[in-house]
Amino acid sequence: MKFTFIDIRSARLELERAFDQLSRPMQPQPVFACSTADMPPAADFPDSVLRNTTLNILAVSDGANWRRQDTGATI
């Protein structure tokens, strides 16, 4: 398959638009949701947010632990 300059430019513009939407969303975005038992290691996701469906709260990784956003306690 042979690509033309226009095909490549069009694909590049589409990728740029998609990246812009991810980096600067114009509307609320879904948050990753999982149960307490299925939470990934906090160390693998520093400064990330998830919704704990078991506790029905948001949690933020401090790089070592997942911290509840209602009390600040570790999960």
ABEGO torsion letter per residue (X at the ends): XBBBAAAAAAAAAAAAAAAAAAABBABBBBBBBBBAAABBBAAABBGBBBBBAAAGBBBBBAGABBBBAAAGBBX
